[in-house]
Amino acid sequence: MSEENNDNLGDELKDQADDLKKDAKEAADTVAEEAKSAAKDIKESWNETTSSKENKKLLAGLLAILVGYLGVHKFILGYNKEGFILLGGFVVGLLTYCFIIGIFIIMAVAIVPFIEGIIYLTKSDEDFYETYQANKKPWF
């Protein structure tokens, strides 16, 4: 009789161990699926933010080089005051062009954005985002 009790007890322990293994496997599968889902969400959001950073960087850099004297790249980055300064400097340069000083004003207003455009394009995406979009550094 004691052997039957031992066998029954052993069978019960095996069944409980099998149930625990099954529960542990299900829990591990659930955690793995949730981790994969979270990793996928993080990857998608990273790709979205990276592409938007890169697009703004490229657009601002090219506009700064090509038509920087109009301040368009500053408006793109959200620096309205600095954009109006560049645009105003260009207009003042045009109005005083017949005098010698206007030529120098236009050159200054054109050189600064050209340098900024080169800086924008040579920075990494993360540096550009941190410097000009997150920390809002308006000049250089």
C-alpha positions in Angstrom: 0.0 0.0 0.0 2.7 2.4 0.7 4.1 1.8 -2.8 0.8 2.7 -4.3 0.8 5.9 -2.2 4.3 6.6 -3.3 3.4 6.0 -6.9 0.3 8.2 -6.6 2.3 10.9 -4.9 5.0 10.7 -7.5 2.4 10.9 -10.3 0.9 14.0 -8.6 4.3 15.6 -8.3 5.0 14.9 -11.9 1.7 16.3 -13.0 2.3 19.4 -10.8 5.8 19.8 -12.3 4.4 19.4 -15.8 1.7 22.1 -15.0 4.4 24.4 -13.7 6.5 23.9 -16.7 3.6 24.6 -19.0 2.7 27.8 -17.0 6.3 28.9 -17.0 6.5 28.4 -20.8 3.3 30.3 -21.4 4.5 33.2 -19.2 7.8 33.2 -21.0 6.1 33.3 -24.4 3.8 36.1 -23.3 6.8 38.1 -22.0 8.7 37.4 -25.2 5.8 38.6 -27.3 5.4 41.8 -25.3 9.1 42.5 -25.5 9.1 42.0 -29.3 6.1 44.3 -29.6 7.7 46.9 -27.4 11.0 46.6 -29.4 9.0 47.0 -32.7 7.2 50.1 -31.3 10.5 51.6 -30.2 12.1 50.9 -33.6 9.2 52.4 -35.5 9.2 55.6 -33.4 13.0 55.8 -33.7 12.7 55.6 -37.5 10.0 58.2 -37.6 12.0 60.7 -35.4 15.2 60.0 -37.2 13.7 60.5 -40.7 12.0 63.7 -39.6 15.2 65.0 -38.0 17.2 64.1 -41.1 14.7 65.7 -43.5 14.7 69.0 -41.5 18.5 68.9 -41.3 18.8 68.4 -45.0 16.2 71.0 -45.9 17.6 73.6 -43.5 21.1 73.0 -44.7 20.3 73.3 -48.4 18.1 76.4 -47.9 20.8 78.0 -45.9 23.4 77.5 -48.6 21.1 78.4 -51.6 18.9 81.2 -50.3 20.2 81.8 -46.7 20.2 85.6 -47.2 16.4 85.4 -47.1 16.4 83.6 -43.7 14.2 80.8 -44.9 16.3 78.1 -43.1 15.7 80.0 -39.8 11.9 80.0 -40.4 12.1 76.2 -41.1 13.8 75.6 -37.8 11.4 77.9 -35.9 13.7 80.8 -35.3 11.4 83.6 -36.5 13.3 86.5 -34.9 16.6 85.4 -36.5 14.9 84.8 -39.9 13.5 88.4 -39.8 17.0 89.7 -38.9 18.5 88.0 -42.0 15.6 89.1 -44.3 15.7 92.6 -42.9 19.5 92.8 -43.4 19.1 91.7 -47.0 16.4 94.3 -47.6 18.6 97.0 -46.0 21.5 95.9 -48.1 19.4 96.2 -51.2 18.2 99.7 -50.3 21.7 100.9 -49.6 23.3 99.0 -52.5 23.9 102.2 -54.4 26.1 103.3 -51.5 29.1 101.1 -50.9 27.8 99.9 -47.5 25.0 97.9 -49.0 27.4 95.6 -50.8 29.0 94.7 -47.5 25.7 94.2 -45.7 24.5 91.8 -48.4 27.9 89.9 -48.3 27.6 89.6 -44.5 24.0 88.5 -44.7 25.0 85.9 -47.4 28.2 84.5 -45.7 26.7 83.8 -42.3 23.9 81.5 -43.7 26.3 79.8 -46.0 28.5 78.9 -43.1 25.5 77.8 -41.1 24.4 75.6 -44.0 27.7 73.8 -44.1 27.6 73.3 -40.3 24.1 71.9 -40.5 25.0 69.4 -43.2 28.2 68.2 -41.6 26.7 67.6 -38.1 25.3 64.1 -37.3 21.5 63.8 -37.2 21.6 63.5 -33.4 23.9 66.5 -32.9 21.8 68.6 -35.3 18.6 67.7 -33.5 20.0 68.3 -30.0 21.7 71.6 -31.0 19.2 73.3 -33.2 15.8 71.7 -32.6 15.8 70.6 -28.9 18.2 73.2 -27.4 17.2 75.9 -29.8 20.7 77.4 -30.5 19.9 80.2 -33.0 23.3 81.0 -34.5 26.1 78.7 -35.6 
